[in-house]
Amino acid sequence: MKKRLGPSDRLYPMPCPLVVGGTAKETDVLAVAWIGIAAGTPPSVAMALRDTRHTLSLIRASGEFTVNVPSADMADLVDFCGITSGRSTDKFAATGLTLVPAAVLSTSIIAECPYNMECRVTHEIEIGHYALLVGEVVETHAEESVLDATCEKVDVGLLDPLVYIAGSREYRKLGPVVAEAFSVGRVIGEQDLTTP
Ligand SMILES: Cc1cc2nc3c(=O)[nH]c(=O)nc-3n(C[C@H](O)[C@H](O)[C@H](O)COP(=O)(O)O)c2cc1C
């Protein structure tokens, strides 16, 4: 038996990266759970930022941002960046998080986050009190220690990304592999297979 819960912004689980905006003159960072991949070609990220966020004003000024994926043991650092504003606090001084110049864009990535995406803003859509920003991913970076045996791809087990659970307001980590994607479904039938 299902219970109707009404309109909701909850989807389980959510990523919870640190998003950096700004240039050498001024940089800020915030936690963003309302974020995901918007397209594969060109590779694009979509995120919803409330229009009051200080980091949003820096992203609008430069047209750039980076998505920095923290490991599960960085929950306290992420939470701090999600409960304080760069208007009154230097979050980098307070947390010790280190900014490193991005490779393609004039903003920065966070050294302590093992996976990073450089994004150039391509669209902005107003949704109520939120700005939905779409950014084309122009470069990615991964710490060598989280790469798989091919040294070309991220091993998500090694990355051990922090995830966020809305509603219960908890940070969690991922569990074990349960099946191979684009494969396990074949046991049900192989007719009309599509390509990913
Ligand atoms: C777990 C978590 C997830 C968050 N996700 C978002 C989000 O998706 N969009 C948003 O606008 N704010 C989000 N926030 C709130 C901002 O991170 C927070 O308001 C931050 O202090 C803004 O910093 P700034 O003013 O320096 O930009 C989140 C906060 C937490 C703790």
The ligand as an SDF file (V2000), in Angstrom:
LIG
                    3D

 31 33  0  0  0  0  0  0  0  0999 V2000
   23.9640   19.3500    2.4560 C   0  0  0  0  0  0  0  0  0  0  0  0
   23.6990   20.7030    1.8780 C   0  0  0  0  0  0  0  0  0  0  0  0
   23.2570   20.8270    0.5750 C   0  0  0  0  0  0  0  0  0  0  0  0
   22.9920   22.0800    0.0190 C   0  0  0  0  0  0  0  0  0  0  0  0
   22.5450   22.1760   -1.2680 N   0  0  0  0  0  0  0  0  0  0  0  0
   22.2660   23.4010   -1.7940 C   0  0  0  0  0  0  0  0  0  0  0  0
   21.8080   23.5110   -3.1410 C   0  0  0  0  0  0  0  0  0  0  0  0
   21.6940   22.5360   -3.8700 O   0  0  0  0  0  0  0  0  0  0  0  0
   21.5200   24.7700   -3.6090 N   0  0  0  0  0  0  0  0  0  0  0  0
   21.6720   25.9010   -2.8340 C   0  0  0  0  0  0  0  0  0  0  0  0
   21.4030   27.0190   -3.3000 O   0  0  0  0  0  0  0  0  0  0  0  0
   22.1300   25.7980   -1.5500 N   0  0  0  0  0  0  0  0  0  0  0  0
   22.4270   24.5880   -1.0380 C   0  0  0  0  0  0  0  0  0  0  0  0
   22.8910   24.4840    0.2460 N   0  0  0  0  0  0  0  0  0  0  0  0
   23.0570   25.6920    1.0380 C   0  0  0  0  0  0  0  0  0  0  0  0
   24.3460   26.4720    0.7080 C   0  0  0  0  0  0  0  0  0  0  0  0
   25.4570   25.5980    0.6220 O   0  0  0  0  0  0  0  0  0  0  0  0
   24.5370   27.5050    1.8370 C   0  0  0  0  0  0  0  0  0  0  0  0
   23.4590   28.4090    1.8500 O   0  0  0  0  0  0  0  0  0  0  0  0
   25.8640   28.2330    1.7790 C   0  0  0  0  0  0  0  0  0  0  0  0
   26.0700   28.7930    3.0710 O   0  0  0  0  0  0  0  0  0  0  0  0
   25.9160   29.3480    0.7410 C   0  0  0  0  0  0  0  0  0  0  0  0
   27.1880   29.9120    0.8020 O   0  0  0  0  0  0  0  0  0  0  0  0
   27.5750   31.2660    0.0410 P   0  0  0  0  0  0  0  0  0  0  0  0
   26.5800   32.3240    0.4800 O   0  0  0  0  0  0  0  0  0  0  0  0
   28.9710   31.5350    0.5460 O   0  0  0  0  0  0  0  0  0  0  0  0
   27.5000   31.0100   -1.4100 O   0  0  0  0  0  0  0  0  0  0  0  0
   23.1750   23.2470    0.8080 C   0  0  0  0  0  0  0  0  0  0  0  0
   23.6400   23.1280    2.1290 C   0  0  0  0  0  0  0  0  0  0  0  0
   23.9010   21.8750    2.6640 C   0  0  0  0  0  0  0  0  0  0  0  0
   24.3940   21.7540    4.0710 C   0  0  0  0  0  0  0  0  0  0  0  0
  1  2  1  0
  2  3  1  0
  2 30  2  0
  3  4  2  0
  4  5  1  0
  4 28  1  0
  5  6  2  0
  6  7  1  0
  6 13  1  0
  7  8  2  0
  7  9  1  0
  9 10  1  0
 10 11  2  0
 10 12  1  0
 12 13  2  0
 13 14  1  0
 14 15  1  0
 14 28  1  0
 15 16  1  0
 16 17  1  0
 16 18  1  0
 18 19  1  0
 18 20  1  0
 20 21  1  0
 20 22  1  0
 22 23  1  0
 23 24  1  0
 24 25  2  0
 24 26  1  0
 24 27  1  0
 28 29  2  0
 29 30  1  0
 30 31  1  0
M  END
$$$$
